[in-house]
Amino acid sequence: MVLAVFLGTFMSLLDVSVVNVALPDMRLDLGAGFSTLQWVVDSYTLCLSALILSGGALADRFGRKRLYLGGLVVFPTWSGT
């Protein structure tokens, strides 16, 4: 149980770190200003919040363990692209 919580928290923090590390390159490549970069972080947070709410409803319907394990498979696959 503790390992599952640790793994989920680690993956979430890793994803947030990737977004923050990518911001300087996004600024240079796209010529984006500070306010645009704020929108990148804000939109990421908004999407994450919406998916957490949807994930809770899906976990109630399909089972928490099944959804968690599915997320552990899908997240690294989609994060690498």
CORWO-V255780 format. One record per residue. N is the residue number from 1. RES is the residue in one small letter. NEAR is the number of other C-alpha atoms within 12 Angstrom. Layout:
N,RES,NEAR
N,RES,NEAR
This chain:
1,m,9
2,v,8
3,l,9
4,a,16
5,v,15
6,f,13
7,l,19
8,g,22
9,t,15
10,f,17
11,m,21
12,s,24
13,l,15
14,l,18
15,d,23
16,v,21
17,s,15
18,v,19
19,v,24
20,n,21
21,v,15
22,a,18
23,l,25
24,p,20
25,d,16
26,m,21
27,r,19
28,l,13
29,d,11
30,l,14
31,g,14
32,a,17
33,g,17
34,f,16
35,s,13
36,t,17
37,l,24
38,q,19
39,w,17
40,v,23
41,v,24
42,d,17
43,s,15
44,y,21
45,t,19
46,l,14
47,c,16
48,l,18
49,s,15
50,a,14
51,l,16
52,i,18
53,l,14
54,s,15
55,g,23
56,g,18
57,a,15
58,l,19
59,a,20
60,d,15
61,r,13
62,f,15
63,g,15
64,r,17
65,k,19
66,r,16
67,l,22
68,y,24
69,l,19
70,g,19
71,g,25
72,l,22
73,v,16
74,v,15
75,f,21
76,p,19
77,t,11
78,w,11
79,s,17
80,g,10
81,t,7
